[in-house]
Amino acid sequence: MTTNLLDDAQQYGMDHNLPYAGAVAPEDAWALLQADHKIILVDVRTHAERDWVGRVSIPEAQHQAVQWSLYPGGAPNPEFIAQLKAAVPDTDTVILFLCRSGVRSRHGAKLATEHGYSQCYDILQGFEGDKDVHGHRKTVGGWCSAALPWLGA
């Protein structure tokens, strides 16, 4: 199953000319994490986002937090690659990058690929997905609206 999902993710990457291995829907990310405990989810949201908004509920060994930007202020994290290398030292590890809505995770996957990581995948739609007609998140796309396991703040 993991091979098929990763093949599909890589095909998506080729079809969309992505500068990293590929991308997966949240449901496929969850299936991959369940099927192979060596796969790592790297949450690039700020610590504040994870603490106040919520976080994925997966085994700790599969979940790493490496902030793309810093809170408060949103400055880029100058230690992103160093922290990623400390969290995931094997550059052949399958890494699923997650952020709020799928933007910072793409940047993280791209930068990691540029630094020698060969299996970087973006989780499309992120943790919270897009805003609905009322301007709220967690109802249109993303990990939460797919009813995947997560812990609230």
Secondary structure, 3 states (H helix, E strand, C coil): CHHHHHHHHHHHHHHCCCCCCEEECHHHHHHHHHHCCCCEEEECCCHHHHHHHCEECCCHHHEEECCCECCCCCCECCCHHHHHHHHCCCCCCCEEEECCCCCHHHHHHHHHHHCCCCCEEEECCCCCCECCCCCCCCCECHHHHCCCCEECC
